[in-house]
Amino acid sequence: MEKYVENVKGNLKNPLFIACLVGIVMMIIGVFLPVYKVSFLGVSESINYFSSDGKLTEGVWVILLAIGMLVLHVFDKAKFACIPAIIVMFLLIRFYTDVKDSTSFLGTQVGSFGIGFYTMILGTIIAGVCSVLFGLKKEKN
């Protein structure tokens, strides 16, 4: 186990690894921020990607997959960390299409996507791309 701790300490000197960590943190934080805001007839409501009506939603998978990415980095399998990132992207794209279809009223979009959605998208892209680049760079050395 000490080998992996030393590995992570050594990786903290690499900007790609730090960028990947920032992306992972953005993915996790984005789950709790408002992902969609609905304003209709003077009523405004925002939802997050973690819970809806007291039930957990797909945001739990985003958190688990982000932690999975971190674990892959700890065990020196960074190039495989793009797999959880791809899965998260599919979840977010599906969320986007589901929300777009269900929130239109007479051809007009009723709400707008919030900062949480964009934070998760950006974090996933950063974490996925930096993981692949970091893994390839580490493999080269």
Contacts in CASP RR format, 6 or more apart in sequence:
PFRMAT RR
TARGET T0000
AUTHOR 0000-0000-0000
METHOD contacts of the structure
MODEL  1
MEKYVENVKGNLKNPLFIACLVGIVMMIIGVFLPVYKVSFLGVSESINYF
SSDGKLTEGVWVILLAIGMLVLHVFDKAKFACIPAIIVMFLLIRFYTDVK
DSTSFLGTQVGSFGIGFYTMILGTIIAGVCSVLFGLKKEKN
4 74 0 8 1.000
4 75 0 8 1.000
4 76 0 8 1.000
7 74 0 8 1.000
7 76 0 8 1.000
8 73 0 8 1.000
8 74 0 8 1.000
11 17 0 8 1.000
11 73 0 8 1.000
11 134 0 8 1.000
12 18 0 8 1.000
14 134 0 8 1.000
14 137 0 8 1.000
16 130 0 8 1.000
16 133 0 8 1.000
16 134 0 8 1.000
16 137 0 8 1.000
17 73 0 8 1.000
17 78 0 8 1.000
17 130 0 8 1.000
17 134 0 8 1.000
19 126 0 8 1.000
19 130 0 8 1.000
20 69 0 8 1.000
20 73 0 8 1.000
20 78 0 8 1.000
20 81 0 8 1.000
20 126 0 8 1.000
20 127 0 8 1.000
20 128 0 8 1.000
20 130 0 8 1.000
20 131 0 8 1.000
20 134 0 8 1.000
21 70 0 8 1.000
22 123 0 8 1.000
22 126 0 8 1.000
23 122 0 8 1.000
23 123 0 8 1.000
23 124 0 8 1.000
23 126 0 8 1.000
23 127 0 8 1.000
23 130 0 8 1.000
24 66 0 8 1.000
24 69 0 8 1.000
24 70 0 8 1.000
24 123 0 8 1.000
24 127 0 8 1.000
26 119 0 8 1.000
26 120 0 8 1.000
26 122 0 8 1.000
26 123 0 8 1.000
26 126 0 8 1.000
26 127 0 8 1.000
27 62 0 8 1.000
27 63 0 8 1.000
27 65 0 8 1.000
27 66 0 8 1.000
27 88 0 8 1.000
27 119 0 8 1.000
27 120 0 8 1.000
27 123 0 8 1.000
27 124 0 8 1.000
27 127 0 8 1.000
28 62 0 8 1.000
28 63 0 8 1.000
28 66 0 8 1.000
29 116 0 8 1.000
29 119 0 8 1.000
30 49 0 8 1.000
30 115 0 8 1.000
30 116 0 8 1.000
30 117 0 8 1.000
30 119 0 8 1.000
30 120 0 8 1.000
31 48 0 8 1.000
31 49 0 8 1.000
31 50 0 8 1.000
31 59 0 8 1.000
31 62 0 8 1.000
31 63 0 8 1.000
31 116 0 8 1.000
31 120 0 8 1.000
32 48 0 8 1.000
32 49 0 8 1.000
32 50 0 8 1.000
33 48 0 8 1.000
33 114 0 8 1.000
33 115 0 8 1.000
33 116 0 8 1.000
33 119 0 8 1.000
34 46 0 8 1.000
34 47 0 8 1.000
34 48 0 8 1.000
34 114 0 8 1.000
34 115 0 8 1.000
34 116 0 8 1.000
35 47 0 8 1.000
35 48 0 8 1.000
35 49 0 8 1.000
35 95 0 8 1.000
35 113 0 8 1.000
35 114 0 8 1.000
35 116 0 8 1.000
35 117 0 8 1.000
35 120 0 8 1.000
36 46 0 8 1.000
36 47 0 8 1.000
36 99 0 8 1.000
36 103 0 8 1.000
36 111 0 8 1.000
36 112 0 8 1.000
36 113 0 8 1.000
36 114 0 8 1.000
36 117 0 8 1.000
37 44 0 8 1.000
37 45 0 8 1.000
37 46 0 8 1.000
37 111 0 8 1.000
37 112 0 8 1.000
37 113 0 8 1.000
37 114 0 8 1.000
38 44 0 8 1.000
38 45 0 8 1.000
38 46 0 8 1.000
38 47 0 8 1.000
38 103 0 8 1.000
38 110 0 8 1.000
38 111 0 8 1.000
39 45 0 8 1.000
39 110 0 8 1.000
39 111 0 8 1.000
40 105 0 8 1.000
40 110 0 8 1.000
40 111 0 8 1.000
46 114 0 8 1.000
48 116 0 8 1.000
49 57 0 8 1.000
49 58 0 8 1.000
49 59 0 8 1.000
49 62 0 8 1.000
49 95 0 8 1.000
49 116 0 8 1.000
49 117 0 8 1.000
49 120 0 8 1.000
50 56 0 8 1.000
50 57 0 8 1.000
50 59 0 8 1.000
50 60 0 8 1.000
50 63 0 8 1.000
51 57 0 8 1.000
58 91 0 8 1.000
58 95 0 8 1.000
59 91 0 8 1.000
61 87 0 8 1.000
61 88 0 8 1.000
61 91 0 8 1.000
62 88 0 8 1.000
62 91 0 8 1.000
62 92 0 8 1.000
62 120 0 8 1.000
65 84 0 8 1.000
65 85 0 8 1.000
65 87 0 8 1.000
65 88 0 8 1.000
66 84 0 8 1.000
66 88 0 8 1.000
66 127 0 8 1.000
68 81 0 8 1.000
68 84 0 8 1.000
69 81 0 8 1.000
69 84 0 8 1.000
69 85 0 8 1.000
69 127 0 8 1.000
69 128 0 8 1.000
69 131 0 8 1.000
72 78 0 8 1.000
72 80 0 8 1.000
72 81 0 8 1.000
72 84 0 8 1.000
72 131 0 8 1.000
73 81 0 8 1.000
73 131 0 8 1.000
73 134 0 8 1.000
76 138 0 8 1.000
78 131 0 8 1.000
78 132 0 8 1.000
78 134 0 8 1.000
78 135 0 8 1.000
78 138 0 8 1.000
79 131 0 8 1.000
79 132 0 8 1.000
79 134 0 8 1.000
79 135 0 8 1.000
79 136 0 8 1.000
79 139 0 8 1.000
81 127 0 8 1.000
81 128 0 8 1.000
81 131 0 8 1.000
81 132 0 8 1.000
82 128 0 8 1.000
82 129 0 8 1.000
82 131 0 8 1.000
82 132 0 8 1.000
85 124 0 8 1.000
85 125 0 8 1.000
85 127 0 8 1.000
85 128 0 8 1.000
85 131 0 8 1.000
88 120 0 8 1.000
88 124 0 8 1.000
89 121 0 8 1.000
89 124 0 8 1.000
89 125 0 8 1.000
92 117 0 8 1.000
92 120 0 8 1.000
92 121 0 8 1.000
92 124 0 8 1.000
95 117 0 8 1.000
96 113 0 8 1.000
96 117 0 8 1.000
99 113 0 8 1.000
100 109 0 8 1.000
103 109 0 8 1.000
103 110 0 8 1.000
103 111 0 8 1.000
104 110 0 8 1.000
END
